[in-house]
Amino acid sequence: MVLTLYKYDLSPPVRSVLWVIEALKLPVQFVEVNFLKNEHLTEEFKKINPQHTVPTLVDDDFVLADSHAIITYLLNKYGKDDFLYPAEPKLRAIVEQRLHFDSGILFPAIRGAFGPVVFQGRRNSQEEFDKIKAAYEFTEQFATNTWLAGDQFTIADICCVTSVSSLDEIIPIDAKTYPNLYAWFKRCSELDIYKSKNVPGNKELGDVYRSKVATLQ
């Protein structure tokens, strides 16, 4: 088994994959692809992944992009049980719905706020901030149990919390407005693996965003 992950820790999807790799204790070779320096646009990387996105996983001769696809692949192939990805059909369906929610609502809210400031050099619009607030409101409704998919910690929590933590760097979560979301976020943030695999890259994202905002004031 030869696993290679093309990554940049500033990316929330990358951080979710790093979390699962650590949980599975997989040996992985890491290759840094700094998209702030356009390293994802090199011809060499585009030959590996035509979408030129991170994370990208290479498992021998098998190449896979998209964090959710990578995570479920790793768990299906290398996981010894269903501790992060329930096998029971209804539970798995809820987990997968939360993953689609991450893809369709949470991550686009990050990209929509981060991209204009960092790559276009303009201040965020109210619409971009409103999408973050809408993402918080939806997550508030999902966070009524201990974890996002119920009583079991799953990849739904991993993928969504890496995204939510990045949104929190842009608009901090208000505990009074979103009590369920805040409590769930706090539970996740107290995990040692969250601190080691999510915090450093998330701090970098926040620092980059705030430094760019400061130049626009």
Salt bridges, closest charged atoms under 4 A:
ASP9 OD1 - LYS7 NZ 2.77
GLU22 OE2 - LYS25 NZ 2.83
GLU22 OE1 - LYS197 NZ 3.94
GLU32 OE2 - LYS7 NZ 2.37
GLU43 OE2 - LYS46 NZ 3.35
ASP59 OD2 - LYS77 NZ 2.98
ASP102 OD2 - HIS68 NE2 2.88
GLU127 OE2 - LYS131 NZ 3.98
GLU128 OE2 - ARG122 NH2 2.62
GLU169 OE1 - ARG210 NH1 2.80
GLU190 OE2 - LYS186 NZ 2.56
ASP207 OD2 - LYS203 NZ 2.75
ASP207 OD1 - ARG210 NH2 3.21
